[in-house]
């Protein structure tokens, strides 16, 4: 019989913090969108009262995180490796 070997991934965690570009205050209930180079899927999550959202069990890949507000745009590109625990900041809004 053929042998199959499996390599299980832990996945990564990325915490995204959304700040107002002018005041530097955290933005609650802000839509954070993200995708990665290993798939055509796009995802969305909302920040909590502290302006952050924690995304867990992400597959290792190159990610793009972005958000828009009041005509402003912020995006960040991040290489995510298995087991990583990263923080990303998006400064959003008109400056």
LOROMAR-358231 format. One record per residue: residue number from 1; x, y, z of N, C-alpha, C in turn. Coordinates in Angstrom, 1 decimal. Example, Ala and Ser with C-alpha at 12.3 -4.5 7.8 and 13.67 -1.06 7.14 Angstrom:
! residues 2
<i = 1&n_u = 13.2&n_v = -5.7&n_w = 7.8&ca_u = 12.3&ca_v = -4.5&ca_w = 7.8&c_u = 13.2&c_v = -3.3&c_w = 7.8>
<i = 2&n_u = 12.8&n_v = -2.2&n_w = 7.1&ca_u = 13.7&ca_v = -1.1&ca_w = 7.1&c_u = 12.9&c_v = 0.0&c_w = 7.9>
***
This chain:
! residues 95
<i = 1&n_u = 0.8&n_v = -1.2&n_w = 0.0&ca_u = 0.0&ca_v = 0.0&ca_w = 0.0&c_u = 0.9&c_v = 1.3&c_w = 0.0>
<i = 2&n_u = 0.3&n_v = 2.3&n_w = -0.6&ca_u = 1.0&ca_v = 3.6&ca_w = -0.7&c_u = 1.0&c_v = 4.2&c_w = 0.7>
<i = 3&n_u = 2.1&n_v = 4.9&n_w = 1.0&ca_u = 2.2&ca_v = 5.6&ca_w = 2.3&c_u = 1.9&c_v = 7.1&c_w = 2.1>
<i = 4&n_u = 1.1&n_v = 7.6&n_w = 3.0&ca_u = 0.8&ca_v = 9.0&ca_w = 3.1&c_u = 1.3&c_v = 9.7&c_w = 4.3>
<i = 5&n_u = 2.1&n_v = 10.7&n_w = 4.2&ca_u = 2.6&ca_v = 11.5&ca_w = 5.4&c_u = 1.8&c_v = 12.8&c_w = 5.4>
<i = 6&n_u = 1.4&n_v = 13.1&n_w = 6.6&ca_u = 0.7&ca_v = 14.4&ca_w = 6.9&c_u = 1.6&c_v = 15.3&c_w = 7.7>
<i = 7&n_u = 1.6&n_v = 16.5&n_w = 7.4&ca_u = 2.3&ca_v = 17.5&ca_w = 8.2&c_u = 1.2&c_v = 18.5&c_w = 8.7>
<i = 8&n_u = 0.9&n_v = 18.5&n_w = 10.0&ca_u = -0.1&ca_v = 19.4&ca_w = 10.5&c_u = 0.5&c_v = 20.7&c_w = 10.9>
<i = 9&n_u = -0.2&n_v = 21.8&n_w = 10.5&ca_u = 0.2&ca_v = 23.1&ca_w = 10.8&c_u = -0.5&c_v = 23.7&c_w = 12.0>
<i = 10&n_u = 0.1&n_v = 24.5&n_w = 12.8&ca_u = -0.5&ca_v = 25.1&ca_w = 13.9&c_u = -1.3&c_v = 26.4&c_w = 13.5>
<i = 11&n_u = -0.8&n_v = 26.9&n_w = 12.4&ca_u = -1.4&ca_v = 28.2&ca_w = 11.9&c_u = -0.8&c_v = 29.4&c_w = 12.7>
<i = 12&n_u = -1.2&n_v = 30.5&n_w = 12.2&ca_u = -0.6&ca_v = 31.8&ca_w = 12.8&c_u = -1.7&c_v = 32.6&c_w = 13.4>
<i = 13&n_u = -1.3&n_v = 33.6&n_w = 14.2&ca_u = -2.2&ca_v = 34.6&ca_w = 14.7&c_u = -1.7&c_v = 36.0&c_w = 14.3>
<i = 14&n_u = -2.7&n_v = 36.8&n_w = 13.8&ca_u = -2.3&ca_v = 38.2&ca_w = 13.5&c_u = -3.4&c_v = 39.0&c_w = 14.2>
<i = 15&n_u = -2.9&n_v = 40.0&n_w = 15.0&ca_u = -3.7&ca_v = 41.0&ca_w = 15.6&c_u = -3.6&c_v = 42.3&c_w = 14.8>
<i = 16&n_u = -4.8&n_v = 42.8&n_w = 14.3&ca_u = -4.8&ca_v = 44.0&ca_w = 13.5&c_u = -5.4&c_v = 45.1&c_w = 14.4>
<i = 17&n_u = -4.7&n_v = 46.2&n_w = 14.5&ca_u = -5.1&ca_v = 47.4&ca_w = 15.3&c_u = -5.5&c_v = 48.5&c_w = 14.3>
<i = 18&n_u = -6.7&n_v = 49.0&n_w = 14.4&ca_u = -7.1&ca_v = 50.1&ca_w = 13.5&c_u = -7.1&c_v = 51.4&c_w = 14.3>
<i = 19&n_u = -6.4&n_v = 52.4&n_w = 13.8&ca_u = -6.3&ca_v = 53.7&ca_w = 14.4&c_u = -6.8&c_v = 54.8&c_w = 13.5>
<i = 20&n_u = -7.4&n_v = 55.8&n_w = 14.0&ca_u = -7.7&ca_v = 57.0&ca_w = 13.3&c_u = -6.4&c_v = 57.7&c_w = 12.9>
<i = 21&n_u = -6.2&n_v = 58.0&n_w = 11.6&ca_u = -5.0&ca_v = 58.5&ca_w = 11.1&c_u = -4.7&c_v = 59.9&c_w = 11.7>
<i = 22&n_u = -5.7&n_v = 60.7&n_w = 12.0&ca_u = -5.5&ca_v = 62.0&ca_w = 12.5&c_u = -5.3&c_v = 62.0&c_w = 14.0>
<i = 23&n_u = -6.2&n_v = 61.3&n_w = 14.7&ca_u = -6.2&ca_v = 61.4&ca_w = 16.2&c_u = -5.4&c_v = 60.3&c_w = 16.9>
<i = 24&n_u = -5.1&n_v = 59.2&n_w = 16.1&ca_u = -4.4&ca_v = 58.0&ca_w = 16.6&c_u = -5.2&c_v = 57.3&c_w = 17.6>
<i = 25&n_u = -6.5&n_v = 57.6&n_w = 17.7&ca_u = -7.5&ca_v = 56.8&ca_w = 18.6&c_u = -7.9&c_v = 55.5&c_w = 18.0>
<i = 26&n_u = -8.1&n_v = 54.5&n_w = 18.8&ca_u = -8.6&ca_v = 53.2&ca_w = 18.3&c_u = -10.0&c_v = 53.3&c_w = 17.6>
<i = 27&n_u = -10.2&n_v = 52.6&n_w = 16.6&ca_u = -11.5&ca_v = 52.6&ca_w = 15.9&c_u = -12.3&c_v = 51.3&c_w = 16.1>
<i = 28&n_u = -13.3&n_v = 51.4&n_w = 16.9&ca_u = -14.2&ca_v = 50.3&ca_w = 17.2&c_u = -15.1&c_v = 50.0&c_w = 16.0>
<i = 29&n_u = -15.5&n_v = 48.7&n_w = 15.9&ca_u = -16.4&ca_v = 48.2&ca_w = 14.8&c_u = -15.9&c_v = 48.6&c_w = 13.4>
<i = 30&n_u = -14.6&n_v = 48.7&n_w = 13.2&ca_u = -14.0&ca_v = 49.0&ca_w = 11.9&c_u = -13.9&c_v = 47.7&c_w = 11.1>
<i = 31&n_u = -14.3&n_v = 47.7&n_w = 9.9&ca_u = -14.2&ca_v = 46.5&ca_w = 9.0&c_u = -12.7&c_v = 46.3&c_w = 8.6>
<i = 32&n_u = -12.2&n_v = 45.2&n_w = 8.9&ca_u = -10.8&ca_v = 44.8&ca_w = 8.4&c_u = -11.0&c_v = 43.7&c_w = 7.4>
<i = 33&n_u = -10.4&n_v = 43.9&n_w = 6.2&ca_u = -10.5&ca_v = 42.9&ca_w = 5.2&c_u = -9.1&c_v = 42.3&c_w = 5.0>
<i = 34&n_u = -9.1&n_v = 41.1&n_w = 4.6&ca_u = -7.8&ca_v = 40.5&ca_w = 4.3&c_u = -7.9&c_v = 39.3&c_w = 3.3>
<i = 35&n_u = -6.8&n_v = 39.1&n_w = 2.6&ca_u = -6.7&ca_v = 38.0&ca_w = 1.7&c_u = -5.3&c_v = 37.5&c_w = 1.7>
<i = 36&n_u = -5.0&n_v = 36.4&n_w = 1.0&ca_u = -3.6&ca_v = 36.0&ca_w = 0.9&c_u = -3.4&c_v = 35.3&c_w = -0.5>
<i = 37&n_u = -2.1&n_v = 35.2&n_w = -0.7&ca_u = -1.6&ca_v = 34.7&ca_w = -2.1&c_u = -1.9&c_v = 33.3&c_w = -2.3>
<i = 38&n_u = -2.3&n_v = 32.5&n_w = -1.3&ca_u = -2.5&ca_v = 31.1&ca_w = -1.5&c_u = -4.0&c_v = 30.7&c_w = -1.8>
<i = 39&n_u = -4.8&n_v = 31.7&n_w = -2.0&ca_u = -6.2&ca_v = 31.5&ca_w = -2.2&c_u = -6.8&c_v = 32.8&c_w = -2.9>
<i = 40&n_u = -7.9&n_v = 32.6&n_w = -3.5&ca_u = -8.6&ca_v = 33.8&ca_w = -4.0&c_u = -9.7&c_v = 34.3&c_w = -3.1>
<i = 41&n_u = -9.9&n_v = 33.6&n_w = -2.0&ca_u = -10.9&ca_v = 34.0&ca_w = -1.0&c_u = -10.5&c_v = 35.4&c_w = -0.3>
<i = 42&n_u = -11.6&n_v = 36.2&n_w = 0.0&ca_u = -11.4&ca_v = 37.4&ca_w = 0.8&c_u = -12.2&c_v = 37.2&c_w = 2.1>
<i = 43&n_u = -11.7&n_v = 37.8&n_w = 3.2&ca_u = -12.3&ca_v = 37.7&ca_w = 4.5&c_u = -12.5&c_v = 39.0&c_w = 5.1>
<i = 44&n_u = -13.4&n_v = 39.1&n_w = 6.0&ca_u = -13.7&ca_v = 40.4&ca_w = 6.7&c_u = -13.9&c_v = 40.1&c_w = 8.2>
<i = 45&n_u = -13.4&n_v = 40.9&n_w = 9.0&ca_u = -13.7&ca_v = 40.9&ca_w = 10.5&c_u = -13.8&c_v = 42.3&c_w = 11.0>
<i = 46&n_u = -14.5&n_v = 42.4&n_w = 12.2&ca_u = -14.7&ca_v = 43.7&ca_w = 12.8&c_u = -13.9&c_v = 43.9&c_w = 14.0>
<i = 47&n_u = -13.4&n_v = 45.1&n_w = 14.2&ca_u = -12.6&ca_v = 45.4&ca_w = 15.5&c_u = -13.5&c_v = 45.5&c_w = 16.7>
<i = 48&n_u = -13.0&n_v = 45.2&n_w = 17.8&ca_u = -13.7&ca_v = 45.4&ca_w = 19.1&c_u = -13.6&c_v = 46.8&c_w = 19.6>
<i = 49&n_u = -14.0&n_v = 47.0&n_w = 20.8&ca_u = -14.0&ca_v = 48.3&ca_w = 21.5&c_u = -12.6&c_v = 48.9&c_w = 21.5>
<i = 50&n_u = -11.6&n_v = 48.0&n_w = 21.6&ca_u = -10.2&ca_v = 48.5&ca_w = 21.7&c_u = -9.6&c_v = 48.8&c_w = 20.4>
<i = 51&n_u = -10.4&n_v = 48.6&n_w = 19.3&ca_u = -9.9&ca_v = 48.9&ca_w = 17.9&c_u = -9.1&c_v = 47.8&c_w = 17.3>
<i = 52&n_u = -9.1&n_v = 46.6&n_w = 18.0&ca_u = -8.3&ca_v = 45.5&ca_w = 17.4&c_u = -9.2&c_v = 44.3&c_w = 17.1>
<i = 53&n_u = -8.7&n_v = 43.4&n_w = 16.3&ca_u = -9.3&ca_v = 42.1&ca_w = 16.0&c_u = -8.2&c_v = 41.1&c_w = 15.9>
<i = 54&n_u = -8.4&n_v = 40.0&n_w = 16.5&ca_u = -7.4&ca_v = 38.9&ca_w = 16.6&c_u = -7.8&c_v = 37.8&c_w = 15.6>
<i = 55&n_u = -7.0&n_v = 37.5&n_w = 14.6&ca_u = -7.3&ca_v = 36.5&ca_w = 13.6&c_u = -6.4&c_v = 35.3&c_w = 13.9>
<i = 56&n_u = -7.0&n_v = 34.2&n_w = 14.1&ca_u = -6.3&ca_v = 33.0&ca_w = 14.5&c_u = -6.4&c_v = 31.9&c_w = 13.5>
<i = 57&n_u = -5.4&n_v = 30.9&n_w = 13.6&ca_u = -5.4&ca_v = 29.8&ca_w = 12.7&c_u = -5.2&c_v = 30.1&c_w = 11.2>
<i = 58&n_u = -4.4&n_v = 31.2&n_w = 10.9&ca_u = -4.2&ca_v = 31.5&ca_w = 9.5&c_u = -3.1&c_v = 30.6&c_w = 8.9>
<i = 59&n_u = -3.4&n_v = 30.2&n_w = 7.7&ca_u = -2.4&ca_v = 29.4&ca_w = 7.0&c_u = -1.1&c_v = 30.2&c_w = 6.7>
<i = 60&n_u = 0.0&n_v = 29.6&n_w = 6.7&ca_u = 1.2&ca_v = 30.3&ca_w = 6.3&c_u = 1.1&c_v = 30.8&c_w = 4.8>
<i = 61&n_u = 1.3&n_v = 32.1&n_w = 4.6&ca_u = 1.2&ca_v = 32.6&ca_w = 3.3&c_u = 1.6&c_v = 34.1&c_w = 3.3>
<i = 62&n_u = 1.5&n_v = 34.8&n_w = 2.2&ca_u = 1.7&ca_v = 36.3&ca_w = 2.1&c_u = 0.3&c_v = 36.9&c_w = 2.2>
<i = 63&n_u = 0.0&n_v = 37.7&n_w = 3.2&ca_u = -1.3&ca_v = 38.3&ca_w = 3.5&c_u = -1.3&c_v = 39.8&c_w = 3.2>
<i = 64&n_u = -2.5&n_v = 40.3&n_w = 2.8&ca_u = -2.8&ca_v = 41.7&ca_w = 2.7&c_u = -3.9&c_v = 42.0&c_w = 3.6>
<i = 65&n_u = -3.7&n_v = 43.0&n_w = 4.5&ca_u = -4.8&ca_v = 43.5&ca_w = 5.4&c_u = -5.1&c_v = 44.9&c_w = 5.0>
<i = 66&n_u = -6.4&n_v = 45.3&n_w = 4.9&ca_u = -6.7&ca_v = 46.7&ca_w = 4.6&c_u = -8.1&c_v = 47.1&c_w = 5.1>
<i = 67&n_u = -8.2&n_v = 48.4&n_w = 5.2&ca_u = -9.5&ca_v = 49.0&ca_w = 5.6&c_u = -9.6&c_v = 50.4&c_w = 5.0>
<i = 68&n_u = -10.9&n_v = 50.9&n_w = 4.9&ca_u = -11.1&ca_v = 52.2&ca_w = 4.3&c_u = -12.0&c_v = 52.9&c_w = 5.3>
<i = 69&n_u = -11.9&n_v = 54.3&n_w = 5.2&ca_u = -12.8&ca_v = 55.1&ca_w = 6.1&c_u = -12.7&c_v = 56.5&c_w = 5.7>
<i = 70&n_u = -13.8&n_v = 57.2&n_w = 5.5&ca_u = -13.8&ca_v = 58.6&ca_w = 5.2&c_u = -12.9&c_v = 59.0&c_w = 4.0>
<i = 71&n_u = -13.0&n_v = 58.1&n_w = 3.0&ca_u = -12.2&ca_v = 58.4&ca_w = 1.8&c_u = -10.7&c_v = 58.0&c_w = 1.9>
<i = 72&n_u = -10.3&n_v = 57.6&n_w = 3.1&ca_u = -8.9&ca_v = 57.1&ca_w = 3.3&c_u = -8.8&c_v = 55.6&c_w = 3.2>
<i = 73&n_u = -7.5&n_v = 55.2&n_w = 3.0&ca_u = -7.3&ca_v = 53.8&ca_w = 2.7&c_u = -6.0&c_v = 53.4&c_w = 3.4>
<i = 74&n_u = -5.9&n_v = 52.3&n_w = 4.0&ca_u = -4.7&ca_v = 51.8&ca_w = 4.6&c_u = -4.6&c_v = 50.3&c_w = 4.3>
<i = 75&n_u = -3.4&n_v = 49.9&n_w = 3.9&ca_u = -3.2&ca_v = 48.5&ca_w = 3.7&c_u = -1.7&c_v = 48.1&c_w = 4.1>
<i = 76&n_u = -1.6&n_v = 46.9&n_w = 4.5&ca_u = -0.3&ca_v = 46.4&ca_w = 4.9&c_u = -0.1&c_v = 45.0&c_w = 4.4>
<i = 77&n_u = 1.1&n_v = 44.7&n_w = 3.9&ca_u = 1.4&ca_v = 43.3&ca_w = 3.4&c_u = 2.3&c_v = 42.6&c_w = 4.4>
<i = 78&n_u = 2.0&n_v = 41.4&n_w = 4.7&ca_u = 2.8&ca_v = 40.7&ca_w = 5.8&c_u = 3.0&c_v = 39.2&c_w = 5.3>
<i = 79&n_u = 4.2&n_v = 38.7&n_w = 5.5&ca_u = 4.5&ca_v = 37.3&ca_w = 5.3&c_u = 4.2&c_v = 36.6&c_w = 6.7>
<i = 80&n_u = 3.3&n_v = 35.7&n_w = 6.6&ca_u = 2.8&ca_v = 34.9&ca_w = 7.8&c_u = 3.4&c_v = 33.5&c_w = 7.8>
<i = 81&n_u = 4.2&n_v = 33.2&n_w = 8.8&ca_u = 4.7&ca_v = 31.8&ca_w = 8.9&c_u = 4.0&c_v = 31.0&c_w = 10.0>
<i = 82&n_u = 4.1&n_v = 29.7&n_w = 9.8&ca_u = 3.4&ca_v = 28.8&ca_w = 10.8&c_u = 3.9&c_v = 29.1&c_w = 12.2>
<i = 83&n_u = 2.9&n_v = 29.2&n_w = 13.1&ca_u = 3.2&ca_v = 29.5&ca_w = 14.5&c_u = 3.5&c_v = 30.9&c_w = 14.9>
<i = 84&n_u = 3.5&n_v = 31.8&n_w = 13.9&ca_u = 3.8&ca_v = 33.2&ca_w = 14.2&c_u = 2.6&c_v = 33.9&c_w = 15.0>
<i = 85&n_u = 3.0&n_v = 34.9&n_w = 15.7&ca_u = 2.1&ca_v = 35.7&ca_w = 16.5&c_u = 2.5&c_v = 37.2&c_w = 16.1>
<i = 86&n_u = 1.8&n_v = 37.8&n_w = 15.2&ca_u = 2.1&ca_v = 39.1&ca_w = 14.7&c_u = 1.1&c_v = 40.2&c_w = 15.0>
<i = 87&n_u = 1.6&n_v = 41.4&n_w = 15.0&ca_u = 0.7&ca_v = 42.6&ca_w = 15.2&c_u = 0.9&c_v = 43.5&c_w = 14.0>
<i = 88&n_u = -0.3&n_v = 44.0&n_w = 13.5&ca_u = -0.3&ca_v = 44.9&ca_w = 12.3&c_u = -1.2&c_v = 46.1&c_w = 12.7>
<i = 89&n_u = -0.7&n_v = 47.3&n_w = 12.3&ca_u = -1.5&ca_v = 48.5&ca_w = 12.6&c_u = -1.9&c_v = 49.2&c_w = 11.3>
<i = 90&n_u = -3.2&n_v = 49.5&n_w = 11.2&ca_u = -3.7&ca_v = 50.2&ca_w = 10.0&c_u = -4.1&c_v = 51.6&c_w = 10.5>
<i = 91&n_u = -3.6&n_v = 52.7&n_w = 9.9&ca_u = -4.0&ca_v = 54.1&ca_w = 10.2&c_u = -5.0&c_v = 54.5&c_w = 9.1>
<i = 92&n_u = -6.2&n_v = 54.7&n_w = 9.5&ca_u = -7.3&ca_v = 54.9&ca_w = 8.5&c_u = -7.9&c_v = 56.3&c_w = 8.6>
<i = 93&n_u = -8.3&n_v = 56.8&n_w = 7.5&ca_u = -9.1&ca_v = 58.0&ca_w = 7.4&c_u = -8.3&c_v = 59.1&c_w = 6.7>
<i = 94&n_u = -9.0&n_v = 60.2&n_w = 6.6&ca_u = -8.3&ca_v = 61.4&ca_w = 5.9&c_u = -7.3&c_v = 61.9&c_w = 6.9>
<i = 95&n_u = -6.1&n_v = 62.3&n_w = 6.3&ca_u = -5.0&ca_v = 62.7&ca_w = 7.2&c_u = -4.9&c_v = 64.2&c_w = 7.2>
***
